Amino acid sequence: MAIKRFLVEGNICGARVRLGRAMHKPPMRQEDLAREINLMGMEITPLIISRIEKNQRHVCDAELKMLAKALGVTMDWLCEEDA
């Protein structure tokens, strides 16, 4: 039986989250990003970040705000679609 994979329509920040991690020197791992967000008081796991980056999970506004803060970018930057 084949595994059915899906994409979440409307998740426009996944590629930018990945790019934001890559822009850090050294590049930030998903584990590092999850740790940063957890220290800010929101529970998130590396698996959730992976699913966001693969467009397999929606991102709520509070998560978008925390992702932007942890990556050192703006929410607007994360929502740009040309990544």
Secondary structure, DSSP 4 states (H G I P E B T S, - for coil): -PPPP---TT--SHHHHHHHHHHSSSPPPHHHHHHHHHHTT----HHHHHHHHTT-S---HHHHHHHHHHHTS-HHHHH-S--
